[in-house]
């Protein structure tokens, strides 16, 4: 799948060169292209922002450079889903990650900066997404969060697909059961005996019960809204 981003800071996306996502890029399973919004800036100074009509503090991103950048990218790739990253968007979560992973035409993110983007940009995009109720100084990190969450759901990116079903928000939308490895005892804390028993049926049942118990304690709303696996 192709991921494109329109940003004033394309160099930030080098963060996606490492780990699982970096390997997926090397293997050609995904491609990530960061397009510099400055290339579409206005005039000699390549201006991309301006003072707000009606007054107020801060700068607002002008619509023309963003529109020109969207047009340039989508002229080559008409199937891209256009997504504006903004704290005012729909809240991104695992079901939405799964939905976006199914969009074979690829994803185009617009990462805003400054106080916001001219409101008319909303008309040019398909969706607006927020990664949570807090404000970042730009949409770049938010776009990277979505790219990472979507990319790892694509075929071949995570080596063992079973681990996707078992992890938090996987099948059943629960938090994941607790994991342990060596040593059997660490600072007086022992690994639960059942995990050392070799009884795989009992271990499976214990893990399912722990996942439910942990979710009920930490995130009761997930249990209340639970879809049956
Ligand atoms: N840009 C700034 N803050 C953001 C957030 N919380 N989610 C998405 N984009 C953003």
Boltz pocket constraint, residues with backbone or C-beta under 6 A from the ligand:
constraints:
  - pocket:
      binder: B
      contacts: [[A, 85], [A, 86], [A, 87], [A, 112], [A, 129], [A, 130], [A, 131], [A, 132], [A, 133], [A, 134], [A, 135], [A, 136], [A, 137], [A, 138], [A, 139], [A, 142]]
      max_distance: 6.0
